[in-house]
Amino acid sequence: MKLVNVLREECLDAHATPANKDEALAAIVDLAKKSPLLEKVDAAEILDGLREREKLGSTGFGNGIAIPHCHLSSVDEFVVGMMVVHEGVDFDALDQQPVHLIAFIIAPESGANEHIKLLSAISQALRVPGAIKEICAQESSEALRECFLRQTHADLDAKDRTSKHLFHVIVQDEDLFRKVLAELAETEFSSVVIVEAQNTCSYLAKIPLFAGFWSDDDAGFCRLILAVVEKRLTNEALRRIEGITGNLDECEGVLVSVQETFYTAGRLGTS
């Protein structure tokens, strides 16, 4: 679930003025009810849900931020909203400081995993240095939404940022390295970069305890190929590598690791 898809445009207020925590919770309910998704949900039920959660401990976790939330059986989809309180409001925050930014989540009872992920995504975004000051400086709901989502870059862009794999190919043989690199160059990569590396013995030889086991001549050749590959081409890239090295499980001097990327953007030149 992407935060950009559940942060409701109609549930934002860049100039809220609650005088205390109770008024803040009531203002959250009013904002949340602006979403058509909560049209049939009773306002009192939402308020009770928020209050019950606050009884477990304040969702004002410090640094001017609060993330009140609740899950209700009558709710079918997530509604996330936000309000800025320029003057600050006493929200029983853990650091006893006024809260200036309130992000809230009204969640379906059956969406516990997604609820936790949203809480994590929001709290991480608000920990970005300078994020709170920048968000609170926005003058309109539209600007507030855009600014907040800018702190969560992976969610902001509608393009799929997770459709690539990161290849690590470590090669200790110069001839194999040239052949593997030439073969991979024919595959469609977003970017490829070569990192000059050293084998372990190069470093161990400098540690007094291991002195005498290796000399500088034993350092040998070592290169790391880093490549960003479209997921659909992963098997093809592996096939090309094994076409040179043979079965990787039986090959010495070459190690291949493939990782799924959480976020990929940008492109490197070849020069």
N, C-alpha and C positions, 0 to 999 in steps of 0.2 A: 504494500500500500504506500502510495506517495503522499507526502504531506501537502503538496500542491493541489491534490485532488480533493482533500477534505477540509482545507482552510476555506471556509465559506465567505464569499465577498460581502454578503449582507450581514455578517456577524462580526464586523469590525467597527471600532470607535476610537478615533485618534484624539478625542477630547472628552474623556469621561470625567465625572466629578463626584464620585461617591465620597461621603463624609466618614464612613467607617466600614468595617468588614461586612456587616449585615447588608448595608446598602450596596456594597460591591457585589455580593452574591446575588442580590436582587437584580442588579444591572446586568449581570451575566445572563440571568434567566431571560430578561427582556431581549438581550442581543440574540441569544440562542433561538428564541421563539420567532425571530425574523426569518429563520430558515424554513422553507416549505417542508423540509424533512421532519420537522418537529411540530407541524401544524396540529396534529391530532394528539400530541403529548401534553398532558396537563402541566401548566407552569408550576403549580405547587409540588408536583412530583419531582420536577427537575431541581427545585430549590431544596426539597427534603434530601435528595440524593447528594447534592453538593454539601449540605450541612452535615450529613452523616459522615461523609468522607473527612471533613474538617475535624470531626470529633476524634478521629484516629490520629490526628497530628496535622499541624498547619502545612498547607501546600505552598506557603511562602518560604522558599528555601534560601533566601538571602540575596544580597546584591541587587535589591530592588525588584525582584522577580517573584511572581506567584503563578502556579499552574494548577488551579482548582479543577477537579474532574470527578466524574461519576459514571457508573454504568447502570442502565435501566432496561428492564425487560420489555418496556413499551417502545424502545428505540430500535430502529432497523439499520440505520447507517450512522457513521461517525459525523459529528458536527464539531468543528474546531473553530474557535474565534479568538479575538484579541481586543484588549482595550488599553489605552494609555491614560494614566492618571498623572498629569503634570505636577500637581501639588503634592502627590503622594498620599497614600492611605495606610492606616495601621491595619495590617493583615495578620497580626500575631506571627510575623516572620521569625525564623530561627535566629537571625542576627539582631532582632528587635528594631530593625530599620524600616522606614516607610517603603511601601511597594509602589513602583511607578509603572510597571508593565505586567499585565495580567493576561496570560494565555489560558484558555479553557478547552476542555474536551468533554463532550457529552457522547457517551459510547453505548453501543448495544451490549447487553449482558453476555452475549455469546462470543464477543470479540476480545477476549482477555489478551491473547498474544499480540494482536494488532494494537490494542490499547497501550500495552507496555512499550512497543516499538515507537509509537507516536510520542509518548512521554519522553522517551530517550532522545528521539530526534529533536524535539522542541528544546529540551534542556541543553543538549549539545550545541545547538545553534545559538542559544542565548549566552553560552560561555565564550563565544568568539570575542576576543578583545575589541572593545569599542562598539559591540553590537547593540547593547542596550541604549547607549547615548544616541546612536544613529537612528535606531527605530523610533525612539521617543521624540525625535526632532521632526518627524513627518507630520504634515499638516492635514492630510486627507486620508480617508480609509483606503483609497486605491494606492497611494504612496506607501502607506503603512504595510499593506499586503506585499507589495513589490519589494520593499526594503527587508522585511522579515524573510521572505523566500530567498532573497539574495544571500542570506547567511546559510542557507541550506542548498548550496549550488546543485547538488545531485538531484534534488527534487524539482528545482525551478525549471530546468530545461525539459521540454516535452520529448526530446529525442532520447532514445535508449542509450544510456551511458554504461550499460553492463553487458553489452553484446560482444565483448572481446576477452581474449586470454592473454596473459603475459608469459612469454617463454623465457626461461633461463637455460642457456646451453653453455656448459663449461667444457672446454676442449683443451687437453694437455698435449696434443700432437699438432704441430704446425701444418703438416700436409692435410690432415683430417679437417683442421679448422678452415683452411682455404676451400676445400671441397664442400663442406657443410654450408659455409657462408655463400658460396656461389649458387648452391642448390636452393637455399632459402631466399635468395635474391629474386628468384623467379616466382615466389609466392606473393600474394597480395598482402603486404603489411601496412599498418598505419605508420609505424616507425621502427627502425632498427638502429641500435647503437652497439659499438664494441668497447668493452672495458678491458684494459690491460690488467692482468692479475698475476699473482705469484703463488706458487705451490706452498703448502704448509712448511716444508722443510726449510724454505728461505727464511722463515721467521723463527722456527725452532733452533736453527743453527746459531742465532744471535742470543739465545738464552744460555747463560753459563752452564746450567745443568746438562744441556744437550750438546754443548760444544764438542766438536770432534767427530760427531756422527755424520755431518754433511759439510760440504764445502760450497763455495759460490758456484762452482761448476755443476752442482747437483740441482740448482734452482729449477732448471728446465723451463719449457714453454707452457704458458697458461693464458687463455683468453676467455672472456665471458661475453656471449652474445645475448643481448636483451632485445626482444622483439614483441611488439603488440600485434596480435593476430585475431582476425575475425573468428568467432567461435565456429562458424560453419567450415572454416579452413583448417581447424586444429588437426583433425585426423590426416589431412593431406600433408601438412607440415611435418607431422611425425613420420608419415610414410616416407617422405623425401629424406629425412634424416637417417632413418633406418636403411634406406636404400644405399647409403654410403657406409654406415657403421656396422650394418648387420643388426641382429637382435641386440637392443640396448642392454638387456639384462645380462648379456654375455660379453659386452664390450667394455674394455678397460681404457680409461683415458677420456671418456666422454660421459657427461652427466646431464640429463635433460629434466627440467622441472616445469610444470605448467600450472599457472594459478588463475583462478577466476578473478576478474577485477571488479571492485565495487563502484568505481567511477573512472572513466577514461575520457579525456578531452585534449585537444591540441594535436599538433603534428610536428615532427622533427624534419629538418632538411637533410640532404645527403652529403652536403659539403661541410 
